[in-house]
Every structure is written in structure tokens, then in C-alpha cells.
Amino acid sequence: MRVVTSTLEAAEQILTDWPVEEVESLSAAKYALLACLEGNRSPGAARFAFIQAAREAGNYVDEPVRGPPTGKSFRWHKGKPRRV
């Protein structure tokens, strides 16, 4: 069992130690992970592609349970500017 906690770890695993030969989902995952590392794709898209390739390869994927979205977006320091 191997725990992957970052985009870099996922890219290293998929590029060096993957159990199946080249298939479409593997190619898509490689592209998505490398694009994410370059800043051209979101980590969520790379994660989704990695999970799809892992499932197709027959690897067990344990995803954390996430609650439903609340519909509220949290904004960091987007209020009115303060006077000094």
C-alpha cells in the first residue's frame, strides 16, 4: 500500500512505478499531473485524472469523505479597505 499526498508524489509514482502499460487514462493522468506541476492545470483536475488511471490499473483508491458544498464561498480579505 502506498499513500500519495501530493501532485509531485503522484507524478513520480505514475512515471516510474505503474503496474500497467500505456493506456488512454494513464496518458491523460501523466499530462494532467505534469501540467499541474507547471501551473497550467488545477490540482483537482490532476487528482481526478490520477484516480481514474489508478482505478483502471486495478489499484485500490481510498478517498476521504467530503461533505456537500455549502454554497458559500469564503473570501480572504475581500472586504472594504481599512483606513490607517
C-alpha positions in Angstrom: 0.0 0.0 0.0 1.3 3.4 -0.9 -0.1 6.8 0.3 0.1 9.6 -2.2 -0.3 13.1 -0.7 0.9 15.5 -3.3 0.9 16.1 -7.0 4.7 15.6 -7.1 4.3 12.1 -5.4 1.6 11.2 -7.8 3.7 12.2 -10.8 6.7 10.3 -9.5 4.6 7.2 -9.0 2.8 7.3 -12.3 6.0 8.0 -14.3 8.3 5.4 -12.6 6.3 2.7 -10.9 3.0 2.0 -12.6 1.6 -1.6 -12.9 0.1 -1.3 -16.4 1.2 -0.4 -19.9 0.3 2.8 -21.7 -3.5 3.2 -21.9 -5.6 6.4 -22.6 -6.3 7.1 -18.9 -2.6 6.8 -18.0 -1.6 9.2 -20.7 -4.3 11.7 -19.6 -3.1 11.4 -16.0 0.6 11.9 -16.9 -0.4 15.0 -18.9 -2.6 16.4 -16.2 -0.1 15.9 -13.4 2.8 17.4 -15.4 0.6 20.4 -16.4 -0.4 20.9 -12.8 3.2 20.9 -11.7 3.9 23.6 -14.3 0.9 25.6 -13.1 -1.2 25.1 -16.2 -3.9 22.9 -14.7 -5.7 22.7 -11.3 -4.7 20.2 -8.7 -8.3 19.0 -8.6 -8.2 18.1 -12.3 -4.8 16.3 -11.9 -6.2 14.4 -8.8 -9.2 13.3 -10.8 -7.1 12.0 -13.7 -4.7 10.2 -11.3 -7.6 8.5 -9.5 -9.2 7.4 -12.9 -5.8 5.9 -14.0 -5.4 4.2 -10.6 -8.8 2.6 -10.8 -8.3 1.4 -14.4 -5.0 -0.1 -13.3 -6.8 -2.1 -10.6 -5.3 -0.1 -7.7 -7.3 0.5 -4.5 -8.2 4.1 -4.1 -9.4 5.3 -0.7 -10.9 8.8 -1.0 -11.8 10.8 2.1 -15.4 11.5 2.6 -16.2 15.1 1.8 -19.4 16.9 2.9 -21.7 18.5 0.5 -20.8 22.0 -0.7 -22.3 24.8 1.4 -22.9 27.1 -1.5 -21.0 29.9 0.3 -17.6 31.0 -1.0 -15.1 32.1 1.6 -13.2 35.3 0.7 -9.9 36.2 2.3 -9.6 39.9 2.9 -12.1 41.0 0.2 -13.9 43.5 2.4 -13.6 47.2 2.3 -10.1 48.6 2.7 -9.4 50.0 6.2 -8.2 53.5 6.8 -5.0 53.8 8.7 
